[in-house]
Amino acid sequence: MFTKYLQDAFKVPLVIQLTDDEKCMWKNLSVEESKMLAHENAKDIIACGFDITRTFIFSDFNYVGGAFYENMVKVAKCITFNKVVGIFGFTQEDHIGKISFPPVQEVPSFPSSFPHLFPGKDQLRCLIPCAIDQDPYFRMTRDVAPRIGYQKPALIESSFFSALQGETGRMSASDPNSAIYVTDSSKDIKNKVNRYAFSGGQDSIENHRKYGANLEMVDAFMAVRPLPNMFS
């Protein structure tokens, strides 16, 4: 929804990448399964209400090629094996698909990857709202961009919502009980709240009145706290 706010506020084009190839390589899914998940993700994204005249959603399996692939090659030539291992922690047991993936996620930062959207506007700046776990990709992008003649992208990074169970983990599609979905039934929601939701309250009414809630365990409070300064 924050990305939608940015589009509405600044009336700017939005490019959304569906990394179905990444799902296939990291989660041991088939190509067909990865495409299906991307299709479902696209429907969720569309439901946010983006301006359809200013929004381009693409999947890697369907789009990679042409100018996009040319930029992938330019980026790949600037990244050594040692560097990508240092950033992402790849080991000798990882297949080469993982090692070769970072340029795929980096080049949407460059307008020239989408000549049908930004003809002759190769020096446009790109703003990327993303989760904090994507930071390694775009730090690498900022390092490479000037070397291939493009502007560095800027980032607005978000932290993760903690799981319903508290700060022991984050909301994740791999654990359906960690989050409440808009597709959940009333019965499912009630069950998740009653069984899994953690409020930060004390173990008794008396202690709660005496000590109050443990705010470090209250999701609503933690969601609005300032992020730590990553660059201090």
C-alpha positions in Angstrom: 0.0 0.0 0.0 3.0 2.3 0.6 4.0 1.8 -3.0 0.5 2.7 -4.2 0.7 5.8 -2.0 3.9 6.8 -3.8 2.4 6.3 -7.2 -0.7 8.3 -6.3 1.3 11.1 -4.7 3.8 11.6 -7.5 1.9 10.3 -10.5 4.8 8.2 -11.7 5.1 5.0 -13.6 5.5 1.8 -11.6 7.3 -1.4 -12.7 6.7 -4.5 -10.7 8.9 -7.6 -11.2 7.6 -11.1 -10.5 10.6 -13.2 -9.9 9.1 -16.5 -10.7 12.5 -17.8 -11.8 13.9 -17.1 -8.4 11.1 -19.1 -6.7 11.9 -22.0 -9.1 15.6 -22.0 -8.1 15.4 -21.3 -4.4 12.3 -23.3 -3.4 12.7 -26.4 -5.5 9.5 -25.7 -7.4 8.9 -26.7 -11.0 8.7 -24.0 -13.6 4.9 -24.6 -13.9 4.4 -24.2 -10.1 6.5 -21.0 -10.1 4.5 -19.5 -12.9 1.2 -20.3 -11.2 2.4 -18.7 -7.9 3.5 -15.6 -9.9 0.0 -15.4 -11.5 -1.6 -15.5 -8.0 0.8 -12.9 -6.8 -0.1 -10.6 -9.7 -3.8 -10.9 -8.8 -3.0 -9.8 -5.2 -0.9 -6.9 -6.5 -3.7 -5.7 -8.9 -6.2 -5.8 -6.0 -4.2 -3.0 -4.3 -5.7 -0.6 -6.9 -2.6 0.7 -8.8 -3.2 3.0 -11.7 -3.4 0.7 -14.7 -2.2 3.4 -17.1 1.0 3.8 -15.1 1.7 0.2 -14.0 3.7 -2.5 -15.7 3.8 -6.0 -14.1 6.0 -8.6 -15.7 7.3 -12.1 -14.9 10.9 -13.0 -15.5 10.0 -16.2 -17.4 7.9 -14.2 -19.8 9.9 -11.0 -20.2 13.6 -11.5 -19.9 15.3 -10.9 -23.3 16.2 -8.0 -25.6 17.4 -4.8 -23.9 16.6 -6.4 -20.5 19.0 -9.2 -21.1 21.6 -6.9 -22.6 21.7 -5.0 -19.3 21.9 -8.3 -17.4 25.1 -9.1 -19.3 26.6 -5.7 -18.6 25.9 -6.1 -14.9 27.2 -9.7 -14.8 30.5 -8.6 -16.3 31.1 -6.2 -13.4 30.5 -8.8 -10.6 33.2 -11.2 -9.7 32.5 -14.7 -8.2 34.2 -13.7 -5.0 32.0 -10.6 -4.6 28.7 -12.5 -5.1 29.8 -15.2 -2.7 30.8 -12.6 -0.1 27.4 -10.8 -0.4 25.0 -13.7 -0.7 27.0 -16.5 1.1 26.8 -19.0 -1.8 28.7 -22.2 -1.3 30.1 -24.9 -3.6 26.9 -26.9 -3.1 24.7 -24.1 -4.6 23.7 -24.6 -8.2 24.8 -22.0 -10.7 21.2 -20.8 -11.2 21.4 -19.1 -7.8 24.8 -17.5 -8.5 23.6 -16.1 -11.9 20.3 -14.7 -10.6 21.4 -11.4 -9.0 21.6 -9.4 -12.3 18.0 -10.5 -13.1 16.8 -8.6 -10.1 19.1 -5.7 -10.5 18.5 -4.5 -14.0 14.9 -3.4 -13.6 16.5 -0.5 -11.8 17.6 0.8 -15.2 15.0 2.5 -17.5 16.8 1.2 -20.6 15.6 -2.3 -19.6 12.1 -1.3 -20.6 12.5 0.6 -23.9 8.8 0.4 -24.6 8.1 2.3 -21.4 11.0 4.8 -21.3 12.3 5.4 -24.8 15.4 7.6 -24.8 15.2 8.1 -21.0 18.1 6.0 -19.9 19.1 8.5 -17.1 15.9 8.5 -15.2 16.3 7.8 -11.5 14.6 4.8 -10.0 13.1 4.6 -6.5 12.7 1.1 -5.1 10.4 0.4 -2.1 11.3 -3.0 -0.9 11.7 -5.2 2.2 15.0 -5.0 4.0 16.1 -8.5 2.9 16.4 -7.3 -0.7 19.1 -4.7 0.3 22.1 -6.9 -0.8 20.8 -6.9 -4.4 20.5 -3.2 -4.6 23.6 -2.3 -2.8 25.4 -4.2 -5.5 23.3 -2.4 -8.1 24.3 1.0 -6.7 27.9 -0.1 -7.0 27.6 -1.3 -10.6 25.3 1.4 -12.0 27.9 4.2 -12.6 30.3 1.6 -14.2 27.8 0.9 -17.0 26.6 4.5 -17.4 23.4 4.5 -15.4 22.1 6.4 -12.4 22.2 4.7 -9.0 18.7 3.6 -7.7 17.4 4.9 -4.4 15.7 2.7 -1.9 13.1 2.9 0.8 13.4 -0.3 2.9 10.8 -1.7 5.2 11.1 -4.2 8.0 9.0 -7.3 8.3 5.8 -7.7 10.2 6.4 -10.2 13.0 4.3 -13.3 12.9 1.1 -13.6 14.9 3.1 -15.7 17.4 5.3 -12.7 18.2 8.8 -11.7 17.3 10.0 -15.3 17.1 9.6 -15.0 13.4 8.0 -13.0 10.5 4.8 -13.4 8.6 5.5 -15.9 5.8 3.5 -17.7 3.2 5.3 -20.9 4.2 3.5 -20.8 7.6 -0.2 -20.1 7.0 -0.7 -19.6 10.8 1.8 -16.7 10.9 -0.5 -14.2 9.2 -4.2 -13.4 8.6 -5.0 -13.3 4.9 -7.9 -11.4 3.2 -8.9 -14.8 1.8 -9.3 -16.3 5.3 -12.8 -17.2 6.4 -14.2 -15.7 9.7 -13.7 -19.1 11.3 -10.0 -19.2 10.2 -9.4 -15.7 11.5 -11.0 -16.4 14.9 -8.9 -19.6 15.2 -5.7 -17.8 14.3 -6.3 -15.0 16.8 -7.3 -17.3 19.6 -4.6 -19.8 19.1 -1.6 -17.9 17.7 -1.9 -14.2 18.2 0.5 -12.8 20.9 -0.4 -9.5 22.5 2.4 -8.8 24.9 0.0 -8.8 27.8 1.0 -10.1 31.3 0.0 -13.5 32.5 -2.7 -12.2 34.8 -5.0 -9.2 35.1 -3.3 -8.1 38.3 0.1 -8.1 36.8 -1.1 -6.4 33.6 -2.7 -3.6 35.7 0.5 -3.3 37.8 3.2 -3.6 35.0 1.3 -2.9 31.8 2.0 -4.6 28.5 5.5 -5.5 27.3 5.6 -3.1 24.4 8.6 -5.0 22.9 6.1 -7.7 22.2 3.2 -5.6 20.9 3.0 -5.8 17.1 1.1 -2.5 16.7 3.8 -0.7 18.7 6.7 -2.4 17.0 5.3 -1.7 13.6 5.4 2.1 14.0 8.8 2.3 15.8 11.6 4.0 13.9 13.9 1.6 12.0 17.4 1.4 13.4 19.9 3.5 11.5 21.6 1.0 9.2 24.3 3.4 8.1 25.5 4.9 11.4 
